[in-house]
């Protein structure tokens, strides 16, 4: 009686509401009433309605009920074209994908492929269209791409292309078409007779899928131009047929390819267009990812308010729809922003949360980026031992991901800046020969490569990258101003005006975004540059001691405020060395020295520094303690002291600080 009653209620509601009947309510009554054909029809309609309302979990429930109805039917209904089970698995997978549930989406797409395989193996009955296999493979490849499983990505992209090629060949041989099978006929508003327009639409859909697969493969092979060309073609076709999802897909990936380097403003425009489309079609996962991408791009430009706004929107959307997969990326954004502002505790907290999310969601693409940021945090705070361990861990985590070149470059940069020349040289040279990845995975580490080679005195490599990073003027990555590095390069080339202009541009950016740790670093470099300008000249004519001391005082105050003790010690050493040199120079002209096997061949010097003495001096100038110098060079602290004593005698300086200042003035250290 209850089943009969539910069936009658469903019929009454359908008769009363007509075309505006509440699909979900009718589906429930027909399911409970055992009316399978009606239950199937209204469950499909309810699922479609839920998708349009962005109620993706509700849609998944309705499509699963419809799958059960299809499984219990002995044969497909006559007179009404029903969807293939694989179509429903794909619809379920797409809903999971939009929620960022990549594991569930993978399972659904795999079930679609398994069902299609079983249908093809069955000798009797109609065969499913090959377009379904292409669609499932392309979507599955996209999931694997986001998970960093690139071998599986390539395998499914190839399978998608093979399916499309096979389908095209089959229709050419038999003259058959797959439009009828793909027509969404369970919705009355979409019913139409197969005709030329419908056949053309299927052909366009196939072409879009093929171009998307081709573009993704080109991206994986680091062929940006070819990928972009295919994406623009797919975008044009999608626009012609009103496929907003494919339009957004193309715009988003093109924006990613443009990256956050020289084309950063164009990338913003494309990403914003894609974001608007994803919001409009109800794809919270990709919309939140768009907010994350825009947040980090605006941060590189120093537009922190816009960066915070996009991050906030991303968090709101992710939490509203339960899109957990993107939370880790958003926490990484927050951590990078806190790093730039010197908020060490906030940075550490957000990066820990990002790592927790990466581990909980098995996000192998996010994990190396989090470790990389943690390493940069330890580096900036002066905890070099912890920084080195993290950089080494990052190399392991980044292997087989697009972040490996940046992991290699940033570790080499760290080694170079902290004075480990031989190890740094090997690391940086390996990073230099690796192809630069497409998109956000590239650009940002190139300034660090340039500064690393600069510290090693490899002028040719530094000059190569200096030309490249001219295009990145006005940007900052991990809180590091590109203009500071440009200023350092110009200073070593003796182009004092360009150096000063670059430093001032960097200071303006840092003060606008409240990046005081980097502001202090620029002030310190300005003081070093002022000292370098005095080489071979009358100091009183070329610079003011008061200016150097003023710059050092400002830098020290900021470094101490952010507890950057190592950096503050470097400032103290420089300032004390300048005082001691001034006293010495007042008493007599400075002697000249030579460097045995030195890297700077321009200096004609009378006394000799050995290679080992120069290595010790370079490490001391970079802020290493005697014990750290001993560990780096694999010698005893007593030997370090002996080398330093020899340096003091040969340079005719009273102590450590004066030796460092003299080495900076003569260009003996980076």
C-alpha positions in Angstrom: 0.0 0.0 0.0 2.8 2.4 0.8 4.5 1.8 -2.5 1.2 2.3 -4.3 0.6 5.5 -2.4 4.0 6.9 -3.2 3.4 6.1 -6.9 0.1 7.9 -6.8 1.6 10.9 -5.1 4.2 11.1 -7.8 1.7 11.0 -10.5 -0.5 13.6 -8.8 2.5 16.0 -8.4 3.5 15.5 -12.0 0.0 16.2 -13.2 -0.4 19.3 -11.0 3.0 21.0 -11.6 3.5 19.8 -15.2 6.9 20.9 -16.6 7.7 22.7 -13.4 7.4 19.7 -11.1 10.0 19.4 -8.3 12.2 16.7 -9.8 13.9 15.7 -6.6 10.6 15.1 -4.8 9.1 13.2 -7.7 12.2 11.1 -8.0 11.9 10.1 -4.3 8.2 9.2 -4.6 8.7 7.2 -7.7 11.7 5.3 -6.3 9.8 4.4 -3.1 6.8 3.5 -5.3 8.9 1.1 -7.4 8.1 3.0 -10.6 11.4 2.3 -12.2 11.0 4.1 -15.5 9.6 7.3 -13.9 12.1 7.0 -11.1 14.9 6.9 -13.6 13.6 9.8 -15.6 13.1 12.1 -12.6 16.3 11.1 -10.9 18.2 12.2 -14.0 16.3 15.4 -14.1 16.9 16.0 -10.4 20.6 15.4 -10.9 20.8 17.9 -13.7 18.9 20.4 -11.6 21.2 19.9 -8.6 24.2 20.5 -10.9 22.8 23.8 -12.1 22.2 24.8 -8.5 25.8 23.8 -7.6 24.5 21.2 -5.2 27.1 18.7 -6.4 26.8 16.2 -3.6 23.0 16.1 -4.1 23.5 15.6 -7.8 25.9 12.7 -7.1 23.2 11.0 -5.0 20.5 11.4 -7.8 22.9 10.1 -10.5 23.8 7.1 -8.3 20.1 6.3 -8.0 19.7 6.5 -11.7 22.6 4.1 -12.2 20.8 1.6 -10.0 17.7 2.0 -12.0 19.7 1.4 -15.2 21.3 -1.7 -13.8 17.9 -3.2 -12.8 16.4 -2.7 -16.2 16.6 -5.7 -18.5 16.7 -3.7 -21.6 16.8 -0.1 -22.7 13.4 1.6 -23.0 11.9 1.8 -26.4 11.0 5.2 -27.8 13.2 7.1 -25.2 16.9 7.4 -25.6 18.5 6.8 -22.1 22.0 7.7 -21.1 24.8 5.1 -21.1 25.9 4.1 -17.6 29.3 5.5 -18.5 27.7 8.9 -19.0 26.4 8.9 -15.5 29.8 7.8 -14.1 31.4 10.7 -16.0 28.7 13.1 -14.6 29.4 11.8 -11.1 33.1 12.2 -11.6 32.7 15.7 -12.9 30.7 16.6 -9.8 33.4 15.1 -7.5 36.0 17.0 -9.5 34.2 20.3 -9.0 34.3 19.6 -5.3 38.1 18.9 -5.4 37.6 15.3 -4.3 40.2 14.0 -6.7 40.2 10.5 -5.3 36.4 10.1 -5.7 36.6 11.6 -9.2 39.3 9.2 -10.2 37.2 6.3 -9.1 34.2 7.5 -11.0 36.1 8.1 -14.3 37.7 4.6 -13.9 34.3 3.1 -13.5 33.1 4.8 -16.6 36.1 3.3 -18.6 35.5 -0.1 -17.1 31.8 0.0 -18.1 32.7 1.1 -21.6 35.1 -1.8 -21.9 32.5 -4.3 -20.8 30.0 -2.8 -23.3 32.5 -3.1 -26.1 33.3 -6.7 -25.2 29.6 -7.7 -25.3 28.8 -8.9 -28.8 25.1 -8.2 -28.7 23.4 -4.8 -28.4 24.4 -1.3 -29.4 27.9 -0.1 -28.8 28.7 3.0 -26.8 30.2 6.0 -28.7 34.0 6.3 -28.6 33.6 10.0 -27.6 32.6 8.8 -24.1 35.9 7.0 -23.8 37.8 10.0 -25.0 36.0 12.3 -22.5 36.6 9.9 -19.6 40.3 9.6 -20.4 40.8 13.3 -20.9 39.1 14.1 -17.5 41.0 11.3 -15.8 44.3 12.8 -17.2 43.4 16.2 -15.8 42.9 14.6 -12.3 46.2 12.8 -12.5 47.9 16.1 -13.7 46.7 17.9 -10.6 47.9 15.0 -8.5 51.3 15.1 -10.0 51.0 11.6 -11.5 52.5 12.6 -14.9 53.1 9.1 -16.3 49.4 8.2 -15.8 48.5 11.6 -17.2 50.3 11.0 -20.4 48.9 7.4 -20.7 45.3 8.6 -20.5 45.9 11.6 -22.8 47.2 9.1 -25.4 44.2 6.9 -24.8 41.9 9.9 -25.3 43.5 10.7 -28.6 43.4 7.1 -29.7 39.7 6.9 -28.9 39.0 10.1 -30.9 41.0 8.8 -33.9 39.2 5.5 -33.7 35.8 7.1 -33.6 36.6 9.3 -36.6 37.8 6.4 -38.6 34.7 4.3 -37.7 32.3 7.0 -38.9 34.2 7.5 -42.1 34.0 3.8 -42.8 30.4 3.2 -41.8 28.8 6.5 -42.2 27.3 6.3 -38.7 27.2 9.0 -36.1 27.2 9.0 -32.3 25.0 12.0 -31.8 21.9 10.1 -30.8 23.7 8.1 -28.1 25.2 11.3 -26.6 22.0 13.3 -26.8 20.8 14.2 -23.3 17.3 13.1 -24.1 16.0 12.6 -20.5 15.5 16.4 -20.3 12.4 17.5 -22.2 13.9 21.0 -22.9 16.9 19.3 -24.7 14.9 16.9 -26.9 15.4 17.3 -30.6 15.7 15.1 -33.7 19.2 14.2 -34.8 20.2 16.4 -37.7 23.0 18.2 -39.3 23.3 20.7 -36.4 23.5 17.9 -33.9 26.1 16.0 -35.9 28.2 19.1 -36.3 28.0 19.7 -32.5 29.4 16.2 -31.8 32.2 16.8 -34.3 33.1 20.1 -32.6 33.0 18.4 -29.2 35.4 15.8 -30.5 37.7 18.5 -31.8 37.7 20.4 -28.5 38.5 17.2 -26.6 41.4 16.4 -29.0 42.8 19.9 -28.7 42.6 19.9 -24.9 44.4 16.5 -24.8 47.0 17.8 -27.2 47.5 21.0 -25.2 47.9 19.2 -21.9 50.5 16.8 -23.5 52.4 19.8 -24.9 52.5 21.4 -21.4 53.9 18.2 -19.9 56.6 18.2 -22.5 57.4 21.9 -21.7 56.3 23.1 -25.2 54.5 26.3 -24.2 53.8 27.8 -27.7 52.3 24.6 -29.1 50.1 24.2 -26.0 48.9 27.7 -26.2 48.1 27.4 -29.9 46.0 24.3 -29.2 44.2 25.9 -26.3 43.3 29.0 -28.3 41.8 26.8 -31.0 39.8 24.9 -28.4 38.6 28.2 -26.9 37.4 29.4 -30.3 35.4 26.2 -30.9 34.0 26.3 -27.4 32.9 29.9 -27.8 31.1 29.0 -31.1 29.1 26.2 -29.4 28.6 28.0 -26.1 30.7 25.5 -24.0 31.7 27.7 -21.1 33.5 24.9 -19.3 35.9 24.4 -22.1 36.3 28.2 -22.5 37.3 28.5 -18.9 39.6 25.4 -19.1 41.5 27.0 -22.1 41.7 30.5 -20.5 42.9 29.1 -17.2 45.7 27.0 -18.7 46.8 29.8 -21.0 47.0 32.1 -18.0 49.0 29.4 -16.2 51.4 29.2 -19.2 51.9 33.0 -19.3 53.1 32.6 -15.7 54.1 35.3 -13.3 57.1 36.7 -15.1 57.2 39.2 -18.0 53.6 38.3 -19.1 52.2 38.6 -15.6 49.5 41.2 -16.4 48.2 39.2 -19.3 48.1 36.2 -17.1 46.0 38.1 -14.6 43.5 39.1 -17.3 43.1 35.5 -18.5 42.9 34.0 -15.0 40.2 36.5 -14.1 38.1 35.6 -17.2 38.5 31.9 -16.4 37.6 32.5 -12.8 34.4 34.4 -13.7 33.3 31.5 -16.0 34.1 28.8 -13.4 31.9 30.7 -10.8 29.1 31.1 -13.4 29.0 27.4 -14.3 29.3 26.3 -10.7 32.8 24.8 -10.5 33.9 25.7 -7.0 37.2 23.7 -7.1 38.6 25.4 -10.2 37.2 28.8 -9.1 39.0 28.5 -5.8 42.1 27.4 -7.6 41.8 30.6 -9.7 41.6 32.7 -6.6 44.7 31.0 -5.2 46.6 31.7 -8.5 45.5 35.3 -8.6 46.5 35.7 -5.0 50.0 34.6 -5.5 50.4 36.7 -8.7 49.2 39.9 -7.0 51.6 39.2 -4.2 54.5 39.0 -6.6 53.4 42.5 -7.9 53.3 43.8 -4.4 49.5 44.4 -4.5 48.9 42.8 -1.1 45.3 44.0 -0.6 44.2 42.3 -3.9 46.2 39.2 -2.9 44.5 39.0 0.5 41.1 39.5 -1.1 41.5 36.6 -3.5 42.9 34.4 -0.8 39.9 35.3 1.4 37.5 34.5 -1.5 39.2 31.3 -2.1 38.9 30.2 1.5 35.2 31.2 1.6 34.4 29.2 -1.5 36.5 26.2 -0.5 34.8 26.0 2.9 31.3 26.7 1.6 31.5 23.8 -0.8 33.8 21.5 1.2 36.6 21.8 -1.4 39.4 20.6 0.8 42.0 20.0 -1.9 42.6 23.7 -2.5 42.9 24.6 1.2 46.6 23.6 1.3 47.4 25.9 -1.6 45.6 28.8 0.0 47.5 28.2 3.3 50.7 28.2 1.3 49.7 31.6 -0.2 49.1 33.0 3.3 52.5 31.6 4.4 54.3 33.2 1.5 52.6 36.5 2.2 53.6 36.3 5.9 57.2 35.5 4.9 57.3 38.7 2.8 56.0 40.7 5.7 58.4 39.3 8.3 55.6 37.6 10.2 57.6 34.5 11.0 55.1 33.0 13.4 52.2 33.4 11.0 54.3 32.1 8.2 55.3 29.0 10.1 51.7 28.3 11.2 50.3 28.6 7.7 53.0 26.4 6.2 52.4 23.8 8.8 48.7 23.9 7.9 49.5 23.7 4.3 51.7 20.6 4.9 49.0 18.9 6.9 46.6 19.5 4.0 49.1 18.2 1.5 49.6 15.0 3.5 45.9 14.5 4.2 45.0 14.9 0.5 48.2 13.1 -0.8 49.0 16.3 -2.7 52.5 15.5 -4.1 52.6 18.8 -6.1 52.0 21.0 -3.0 54.4 19.2 -0.6 57.7 20.3 -2.2 56.5 23.8 -2.5 55.7 23.9 1.2 59.1 22.5 2.1 60.7 25.1 -0.2 58.9 27.9 1.6 59.9 26.5 5.0 63.5 26.4 3.8 63.4 30.0 2.7 61.9 31.0 6.1 64.7 29.3 8.0 67.2 30.9 5.6 65.9 34.4 6.1 65.7 33.9 9.9 69.4 32.9 9.9 68.9 29.2 10.9 71.2 28.0 8.2 71.5 24.4 9.5 67.7 23.9 9.5 67.5 25.7 6.1 70.0 23.3 4.6 68.2 20.2 5.9 64.9 21.6 4.4 66.5 22.4 1.0 67.8 18.9 0.9 64.4 17.5 1.8 62.8 19.7 -0.9 65.1 18.1 -3.5 63.8 14.7 -2.6 60.1 15.7 -2.5 60.3 17.7 -5.7 61.8 14.9 -7.8 59.4 13.9 -10.7 57.4 17.2 -10.2 57.6 20.5 -12.0 59.2 22.1 -8.9 62.5 20.2 -9.2 64.4 22.9 -11.2 63.4 25.5 -8.6 64.3 23.2 -5.7 67.8 22.7 -7.3 68.2 26.5 -8.0 67.1 27.7 -4.6 69.4 25.2 -2.8 72.3 26.3 -5.0 71.5 30.0 -4.3 71.5 29.2 -0.5 74.9 27.5 -0.8 76.3 30.4 -2.8 75.0 33.2 -0.6 76.3 31.3 2.5 79.8 30.9 0.9 79.9 27.2 0.0 81.3 27.9 -3.4 82.2 24.4 -4.7 79.0 22.7 -3.7 77.0 25.8 -4.8 78.7 25.8 -8.2 77.8 22.1 -8.9 74.2 22.7 -7.7 73.7 25.9 -9.8 75.2 24.5 -12.9 72.8 21.5 -12.7 69.9 23.8 -12.2 71.0 26.0 -15.2 70.9 23.1 -17.6 67.5 21.9 -16.6 64.7 23.2 -18.9 62.7 25.9 -17.2 59.1 24.6 -16.5 56.1 26.2 -18.1 53.9 28.5 -16.1 54.1 29.3 -12.4 56.7 26.6 -11.9 59.2 28.8 -13.7 60.2 32.5 -13.6 60.4 32.9 -9.8 63.7 31.1 -9.3 65.6 32.8 -12.1 66.6 35.8 -10.0 68.0 33.5 -7.4 70.1 31.7 -10.0 71.5 35.1 -11.1 72.4 36.0 -7.5 73.9 32.6 -6.9 76.3 32.9 -9.9 77.0 36.4 -8.8 78.2 35.3 -5.4 80.4 32.6 -7.1 82.0 35.2 -9.3 80.9 33.4 -12.5 80.4 36.6 -14.4 79.3 35.0 -17.7 76.4 33.0 -16.2 75.5 35.9 -14.0 75.4 38.3 -17.0 73.2 35.8 -18.9 70.6 35.7 -16.2 70.9 39.4 -15.5 69.5 40.1 -18.9 66.7 37.7 -18.3 65.7 39.2 -15.0 65.6 42.7 -16.3 62.1 41.7 -17.5 61.2 40.9 -13.9 61.9 44.4 -12.6 59.4 45.4 -9.9 58.5 41.9 -8.9 59.3 39.9 -5.7 59.3 36.2 -5.0 59.4 34.7 -1.5 59.8 38.2 -0.3 63.0 38.7 -2.3 63.0 41.9 -4.5 64.3 41.3 -8.0 65.4 44.9 -8.0 67.9 44.2 -5.2 69.5 41.5 -7.2 69.6 43.8 -10.3 71.3 46.4 -8.1 73.9 43.9 -6.9 74.7 42.9 -10.5 75.0 46.6 -11.6 77.3 47.3 -8.6 79.7 44.5 -9.5 79.8 45.8 -13.0 80.7 49.3 -11.7 77.4 50.8 -13.0 76.8 52.8 -9.9 73.9 54.9 -11.1 71.9 51.8 -12.4 72.7 50.1 -9.1 71.4 53.0 -7.0 68.3 53.3 -9.2 67.5 49.6 -8.8 68.0 49.7 -5.0 65.7 52.7 -4.7 63.0 50.9 -6.8 63.3 47.9 -4.5 63.0 50.0 -1.4 59.9 51.7 -2.8 58.3 48.3 -3.4 59.3 46.9 0.0 58.0 50.0 1.8 54.7 49.9 -0.1 54.0 46.2 0.9 55.6 46.5 4.4 58.4 44.1 3.5 60.8 45.4 6.1 63.2 42.3 6.2 63.9 42.8 2.5 64.1 46.6 3.0 66.9 46.0 5.5 68.7 43.7 3.0 68.6 46.4 0.4 69.9 49.1 2.8 72.8 46.7 3.6 73.6 46.3 -0.1 73.5 50.0 -0.6 76.1 50.4 2.2 78.3 47.7 0.6 77.9 49.4 -2.8 78.9 52.7 -1.3 82.0 51.0 0.1 82.8 49.3 -3.3 82.7 52.7 -5.0 85.8 53.8 -3.0 88.1 51.2 -4.5 91.2 52.9 -5.8 89.9 56.4 -5.2 90.1 59.0 -2.5 87.3 57.9 -0.2 86.5 61.5 0.9 85.7 62.4 -2.7 83.6 59.4 -3.5 81.4 58.8 -0.6 80.4 59.9 2.8 81.2 57.8 5.8 78.1 59.3 7.4 75.9 57.7 4.6 77.4 54.3 5.1 76.9 54.5 8.8 73.3 55.8 8.4 72.4 52.9 6.0 73.9 50.4 8.4 72.1 51.9 11.4 68.7 51.7 9.5 69.4 48.1 8.4 70.5 46.9 11.8 67.4 48.4 13.5 65.1 46.5 11.1 67.1 43.2 11.3 67.0 43.3 15.1 63.3 44.1 15.1 62.7 40.8 13.1 65.2 38.9 15.2 67.5 38.4 12.2 70.6 38.1 14.3 73.0 36.8 11.6 72.0 39.7 9.2 72.5 42.2 12.0 76.0 40.8 12.7 76.9 41.3 9.1 75.9 44.9 9.4 78.0 45.3 12.6 81.0 43.7 10.9 80.7 46.0 7.9 80.3 49.1 10.0 83.2 48.3 12.3 85.3 47.3 9.3 84.6 50.7 7.7 85.7 52.5 10.9 88.9 50.5 11.1 89.7 51.0 7.4 89.1 54.7 7.8 91.6 54.9 10.7 94.2 52.8 8.8 93.8 54.8 5.6 94.3 58.1 7.5 97.6 56.7 8.7 98.9 55.7 5.3 98.0 54.5 1.8 96.6 50.9 1.8 98.9 48.2 0.4 98.0 46.2 -2.6 97.5 42.4 -2.6 97.1 39.6 -5.1 95.0 36.6 -4.9 96.6 33.3 -5.9 94.3 31.7 -8.5 91.7 34.3 -7.8 88.5 34.6 -9.7 88.7 38.3 -10.2 91.6 38.9 -12.5 91.3 42.7 -12.6 93.2 43.4 -9.4 97.0 43.9 -9.4 98.1 43.1 -5.9 101.5 42.8 -4.4 101.0 40.4 -1.5 99.5 36.9 -2.0 96.3 35.4 -0.6 96.1 31.7 -1.2 93.0 30.0 -2.4 92.3 28.6 1.1 92.8 32.0 2.7 90.4 33.5 0.2 87.8 30.8 0.9 88.1 31.5 4.6 87.7 35.2 4.0 84.7 34.7 1.8 82.9 32.5 4.3 83.6 35.0 7.1 82.3 37.8 4.9 79.1 35.9 4.4 78.5 35.7 8.2 79.9 32.3 9.1 81.4 31.7 12.5 84.8 30.1 12.8 83.3 26.7 13.6 81.0 26.9 10.6 83.9 27.9 8.4 85.8 24.8 9.7 82.8 22.5 9.0 82.3 23.9 5.5 86.0 23.6 4.5 86.6 20.4 6.5 89.4 21.8 8.6 89.8 22.5 12.3 88.8 25.8 13.9 92.5 26.3 14.8 93.4 26.1 11.2 90.7 28.7 10.4 92.2 31.0 13.0 95.7 30.6 11.4 94.4 31.4 8.0 92.6 34.5 9.3 95.8 35.7 11.1 97.7 35.3 7.8 94.9 37.3 6.0 95.2 40.1 8.6 98.9 40.4 8.1 98.8 40.3 4.3 96.0 42.9 4.1 97.6 45.0 6.8 94.3 45.2 8.7 93.7 45.2 12.5 91.1 42.4 12.6 88.2 40.4 11.2 85.8 43.4 10.5 88.5 45.4 8.7 89.4 42.3 6.6 85.8 41.8 5.5 85.3 45.5 4.7 88.6 45.5 2.7 87.5 42.4 0.8 84.1 44.0 -0.1 85.8 47.2 -1.2 88.2 45.3 -3.5 85.5 43.0 -4.9 87.1 39.9 -3.5 83.8 38.6 -2.1 80.3 38.6 -3.7 
